[in-house]
Amino acid sequence: MTSPLISPAEAAAYAELPAPAPHCDAELAALLNLLTTPAARIATVVVGHSRDTASRSAAAAFAEAWRALGRLPVLTAVDWPESAASWLRAARRFTAEEPDAWVVAAAPLGWAQMSRRLRHSTGWDPARTYGFAALGDSRVPALAGPATLQGMRGAAADGSTWTIDRGWVTTAGAPTGHRPDGRRLLPVARCNQRAMRQGRST
């Protein structure tokens, strides 16, 4: 990657990417399930988010739910703008703590730019990064560039999960039942569509 910055022409081509919607209970539960499977071995987390209302709310909800599970508090929360000179300061703050995982609630265009800066200028690992539903869009890895988001995973609004692999976003159904260690998965409820509509109208 010759430059970590998305050109104005590239950004304009993806100007129609939707803004993040208010998160759903199903989405949050699925995200927590991804991070708490025994194979993940995740103890420490850093949260990053855009500055829009939906992303701020999702990041705060994750931090609260993570604490409610008896986990270590989120190491730090980092936000970033949709437009910046370089995103370098935010990228360095995002990676300074060297967590086991990063959790991201963000608008697609800003995250694509932030991830390019992260990949170019830090030791950030997309395979240790988990996102809310807005980032499970095939246009996000296309905008971020080849391999920038390889291995990133996340949750969709219906409780299903997604993975970015070789520039494609693949999805899997909502989890049910128990983990291999016998622990029951967190309940994944349907998204409250009324709450989402109210959130969009505020």
Secondary structure, DSSP 4 states (H G I P E B T S, - for coil): ---SSPPHHHHHHTTTPPPPPPP-HHHHHHHHHHHHSTTT----EEEEEESSHHHHHHHHHHHHHHHHTTPPPPSEEEEE-SS-S--HHHHHHHHTT--SEEEEE--HHHHHHHHHHHHHHS---GGGEEE-GGG--THHHHHH-TTTTTT-EEE-TTS-EEEEETTEEEEEPPP-SB-TTSPBPPP-PPP-HHHHHHHHH-
